[in-house]
Amino acid sequence: MKEGKDMREVVIVEAVRTPVGKRNGVFRDKHPVHLAAIVLDEVVKRAGVEKRQLKTSSWAA
């Protein structure tokens, strides 16, 4: 396997669903960043990695 600064490792970790609710419903007092943090915590947990190992993340909806 070639090594060097041009070598990149891409990993698809998990697909985790964000919490779902009606507008002005149960999550009305939660900031979207808080809900995203819940998802990120679960992704890291399922992947079996430590948060400090993460360099970047990509999100899609």
WOQUI-V428108 format. One record per residue. N is the residue number from 1. OMEGA is omega in degrees with one decimal (NA if undefined). Layout:
n=N omega=OMEGA
n=N omega=OMEGA
This chain:
n=1 omega=-179.8
n=2 omega=177.2
n=3 omega=179.3
n=4 omega=-175.2
n=5 omega=177.3
n=6 omega=-178.8
n=7 omega=178.8
n=8 omega=176.9
n=9 omega=178.6
n=10 omega=-177.6
n=11 omega=170.8
n=12 omega=-171.5
n=13 omega=-175.0
n=14 omega=167.6
n=15 omega=-177.7
n=16 omega=-178.3
n=17 omega=174.3
n=18 omega=175.6
n=19 omega=-177.0
n=20 omega=176.7
n=21 omega=179.1
n=22 omega=175.9
n=23 omega=-176.8
n=24 omega=179.9
n=25 omega=-172.7
n=26 omega=-178.0
n=27 omega=-174.5
n=28 omega=-178.9
n=29 omega=-179.3
n=30 omega=176.1
n=31 omega=179.3
n=32 omega=178.3
n=33 omega=177.2
n=34 omega=179.0
n=35 omega=177.6
n=36 omega=178.9
n=37 omega=176.8
n=38 omega=179.3
n=39 omega=-179.3
n=40 omega=177.2
n=41 omega=-179.5
n=42 omega=177.7
n=43 omega=-179.4
n=44 omega=178.8
n=45 omega=-179.1
n=46 omega=-178.1
n=47 omega=-179.8
n=48 omega=177.3
n=49 omega=176.9
n=50 omega=-177.9
n=51 omega=-177.9
n=52 omega=178.3
n=53 omega=-177.3
n=54 omega=175.7
n=55 omega=178.4
n=56 omega=173.5
n=57 omega=177.0
n=58 omega=-178.7
n=59 omega=175.7
n=60 omega=179.1
n=61 omega=NA
